[in-house]
Amino acid sequence: MTPGQPNLQFLGMAEFCIFLEQWFHYHVKPSNYYKAIEIGSHTGEGLAMLASTHLFNKIHVIEPFSGDEEFNKLYDWDWGDVRREWQTNTRLFKDFIQLHRGFSYEKVDKFKDESMDLVYIDAEHGYESVKRDIELYLPKIKHKGILAGHDYHHVWPGVLKAVGEMVGEPDKVFRDTTWVKIIDRNV
């Protein structure tokens, strides 16, 4: 970050968290807590922000801590570094974060259809991967639940194309490039 410049990743995720609280409060059947899946967590920074809202009594995290990762190459990190950072960032929320170590397509059968209030996709950003994650996890979302993800930006054309084809234009895009689609099962 450049001193004096806003941290758009943090601010955008904060806006998304505020949006979630307002959406659940005004549009979803009241619940003491909601359930979420995060596909792709990397160092867990966004996960820590999501968990800190205390909207969720369970956040399922699907992360393999392996494979080809551009961030790791750019910043000379290995998966051990990433895992240690993830553990540090999520340490306060270990009671309601459940890690499913592996790839999303390996873990989908662990979740019942229409059981989740939020599915957030931030894994591999290629078209086929994003499309597969949407196809696999869209059925897991409740009526008026939220399908969301990261990097809805021209830098990631696979994300734009997959989201557009699978669910249409996002209902909202935040300044950190998080996109949101409200799932209406009555359509």
C-alpha positions in Angstrom: 0.0 0.0 0.0 1.1 3.5 -0.7 0.9 5.8 2.3 -2.0 8.2 2.1 -3.8 6.0 -0.4 -7.0 4.2 0.6 -6.9 0.4 1.1 -9.6 -0.5 -1.4 -9.4 -4.2 -0.6 -10.2 -3.5 3.1 -12.8 -0.8 2.4 -14.6 -2.9 -0.2 -14.7 -5.9 2.1 -16.0 -3.7 4.9 -18.7 -2.4 2.5 -19.6 -6.0 1.6 -19.9 -6.9 5.3 -22.2 -4.0 6.0 -24.3 -5.0 2.9 -24.6 -8.5 4.3 -25.9 -7.3 7.7 -28.4 -5.0 6.1 -29.6 -7.6 3.6 -30.1 -10.3 6.2 -31.8 -7.9 8.6 -34.3 -6.5 6.1 -34.8 -9.2 3.5 -34.2 -12.7 5.0 -36.2 -14.6 7.6 -34.6 -13.5 10.9 -32.1 -16.0 12.3 -29.8 -15.9 15.3 -27.0 -16.9 12.9 -26.4 -17.6 9.3 -24.2 -20.2 7.5 -21.6 -19.5 4.8 -19.1 -21.2 2.5 -16.0 -19.5 1.4 -14.3 -21.1 -1.6 -10.7 -20.0 -1.6 -9.4 -18.3 1.4 -5.6 -18.0 0.9 -4.3 -16.1 3.9 -7.8 -15.6 5.4 -7.8 -11.8 5.5 -11.3 -11.5 4.0 -12.4 -14.5 6.0 -11.4 -12.7 9.2 -13.4 -9.7 8.3 -16.4 -11.8 7.4 -16.1 -13.7 10.6 -15.7 -10.5 12.7 -19.3 -9.5 11.7 -20.6 -12.3 13.9 -23.4 -12.8 11.5 -22.4 -16.5 11.0 -22.4 -19.3 13.4 -20.6 -21.5 10.9 -18.3 -20.5 8.0 -17.1 -23.5 6.0 -13.8 -22.7 4.3 -12.6 -24.7 1.3 -8.9 -24.2 0.7 -6.4 -26.8 -0.5 -3.2 -24.8 0.6 -1.6 -26.3 -2.5 -1.5 -25.8 -6.3 -0.5 -23.0 -8.6 -1.1 -19.6 -7.0 0.0 -16.3 -8.7 0.2 -14.4 -5.4 2.7 -16.9 -4.0 4.9 -16.5 -7.1 4.7 -12.7 -7.1 5.6 -12.4 -3.4 7.9 -15.5 -3.1 5.6 -17.2 -0.6 5.2 -20.9 -0.2 2.1 -22.7 1.0 3.6 -23.1 4.5 3.8 -19.3 4.7 0.2 -19.0 3.5 -1.1 -21.5 6.0 0.7 -19.8 9.0 -0.7 -16.4 7.9 -4.2 -18.0 7.6 -3.9 -19.5 11.1 -2.9 -16.1 12.5 -5.7 -14.2 10.7 -8.4 -16.6 11.8 -7.2 -17.5 15.3 -10.0 -15.5 17.0 -12.7 -17.3 15.1 -11.7 -21.0 15.3 -14.9 -21.9 17.1 -17.1 -21.3 14.1 -14.7 -21.6 11.1 -14.5 -25.1 9.8 -11.7 -25.7 7.3 -12.3 -28.3 4.6 -8.8 -28.8 3.1 -9.1 -29.6 -0.5 -10.6 -28.3 -3.8 -14.2 -27.1 -4.1 -15.2 -29.9 -6.5 -14.0 -32.5 -4.0 -16.1 -31.0 -1.1 -19.4 -30.1 -2.6 -21.2 -33.2 -1.4 -20.6 -32.2 2.2 -23.3 -29.6 1.9 -27.1 -29.9 1.6 -28.9 -28.0 -1.1 -30.5 -24.7 0.0 -28.6 -24.8 3.3 -26.4 -21.8 3.0 -27.1 -18.1 3.3 -23.9 -17.1 1.5 -21.4 -18.7 -0.8 -18.3 -16.6 -1.6 -16.1 -17.7 -4.5 -12.5 -16.6 -4.5 -10.6 -19.6 -5.8 -8.9 -20.1 -9.2 -10.1 -17.3 -11.5 -10.1 -19.0 -14.9 -13.4 -19.2 -16.7 -13.9 -23.0 -16.4 -13.0 -23.0 -12.6 -15.4 -20.1 -11.8 -18.2 -21.6 -13.9 -17.7 -25.0 -12.2 -17.8 -23.4 -8.7 -21.0 -21.5 -9.5 -22.6 -24.6 -11.0 -21.7 -26.8 -8.0 -22.5 -24.4 -5.2 -25.5 -22.4 -6.6 -27.9 -25.1 -5.4 -26.5 -24.9 -1.9 -27.8 -21.3 -1.4 -31.2 -20.7 0.3 -33.9 -18.5 -1.2 -32.8 -14.8 -0.8 -29.3 -16.0 0.0 -26.3 -14.5 -1.7 -23.8 -15.8 -4.2 -20.8 -13.6 -4.2 -17.2 -13.7 -5.2 -14.0 -11.7 -5.7 -12.3 -10.1 -8.7 -15.2 -9.0 -10.9 -12.9 -6.9 -13.0 -11.5 -6.8 -16.5 -8.2 -8.1 -15.3 -10.0 -11.4 -14.6 -12.0 -12.0 -17.8 -12.8 -15.6 -16.8 -14.6 -14.3 -13.7 -16.6 -11.8 -15.7 -17.6 -14.3 -18.4 -18.5 -17.1 -16.0 -20.6 -14.9 -13.7 -22.3 -13.3 -16.7 -23.2 -16.7 -18.2 -24.2 -18.4 -15.1 -26.2 -15.7 -13.1 -26.2 -12.6 -15.2 -25.0 -9.2 -14.2 -24.2 -8.9 -10.5 -26.7 -7.0 -8.3 -23.8 -5.1 -6.8 -20.0 -4.8 -7.2 -17.9 -3.3 -4.4 -14.7 -1.3 -4.7 -12.6 -4.4 -3.8 -14.2 -6.1 -6.9 -16.5 -8.3 -4.7 -19.6 -9.1 -6.7 -23.0 -10.0 -5.3 -26.0 -11.9 -6.8 -29.1 -12.3 -4.7 -30.6 -15.8 -5.3 -34.4 -15.7 -5.9 -35.7 -19.3 -6.0 -39.2 -18.0 -6.9 -38.2 -16.9 -10.3 
